[in-house]
Amino acid sequence: MFNLQGGELIIIAIVALVVLGPEKLPEAARRIGQIYSQIRRMGDGFVDEFRQAVDEPIVELRRQVDDVASSISASTDLSADDEADGHGVGEPSQDEGTA
């Protein structure tokens, strides 16, 4: 997350040991771990809520597009059936006869 390397972590640990002392260092490390965990959970919760808020309209839009696509597909199937019967566009029907 902070892009820290091994040497930098060792320096931070030594400074923390000098500042806090050996008796308070484990408790401080535990507390930092708990705070980091809480921040991570809050971030994950925010991401989940954001995804749900964004996905809801997208799902509804996708459903509407699928309905329109199926309507178009049904209408093109009907027009294809008319053309197969010999009543296509530009072709004279059998009732008109030949001129």
N, C-alpha and C positions, 0 to 999 in steps of 0.2 A: 504494500500500500504506500509506504513512504520511500521505497526503493533503498533500504538500508542494507549494507553489506556486512560481512562478518566482523571486520575490523572496527567499523563504526558501532556495532552492537556491543563489542567488548569494551570500548571506551565509555559508552553510556552506562554499562553495568558497573564499571569501576567507579565512575563519578557517583552513581546512585549508592554504591556501597560506602563510599567516603561520606556522602551527605547524610544518608539515613542511618548508617551503621548496620552491623550484621544482624541485630535483633529485630529491626523494623523492616528490613529489606524484603523478607518473604511475605509479610502482610501487605506491604505496598505493591508488590508484584501481583498478589492475588486480587487486590482491589483494582489495579489497572486492568487485569484480565476481565473482571466483572464489568467494569465500565465499557471496555471494548466490546464485550458480548452484548450488552444492552444497546449500544449504538448500532451494532450490526443488525440486531433484531428489529430495531426501529427502521433502519434503512431497508431491510427486506420487506417489512410491512408496508412501507411507503411504495416500494416498487410493485408489490402485489396489488395494492389499491389503485395505483396508476394504470397498471395493465388491465385491471377489470374495468376501470372507467373508460379506457380507450377501446377495449374489445367489445363492450356492449353496443355502441353505435355501429361498429364494423360488422358485427354478427347480424344486426338488423338490416344493414345495407346489403350484405351478402344475400340475405333471405329475399329481399325485394328484387335484387338482380336475378336470382334464380327463378323467382316467379315470372318475371318479365321474359327471361330466356325460355322458360317452358311454354309460355303463351306464344311467343314467336315461333318456337319449334312446332307447336300444335297447328298454328295457322299455315306455316309452310308445308306441313304434312298434308293439310287439306287441299292446298293449291296444287301440290304434286299429284294428289289423287285425281283432281279435275283434269290436269294435263294428261294423265294416263288414260282417262276416259275419252280423250279426243276433244275436249272443250278448252284447250289451252288458249292463251292470248294470241291473236293474229291468225288463228285458224278458223275457217268458217264452220259453223255447226252443220249438222246433217239436215236441219230444217230449212236452211237458207237455199240450198240447192246450188247449181252452177249457173253462171250468168252467160 
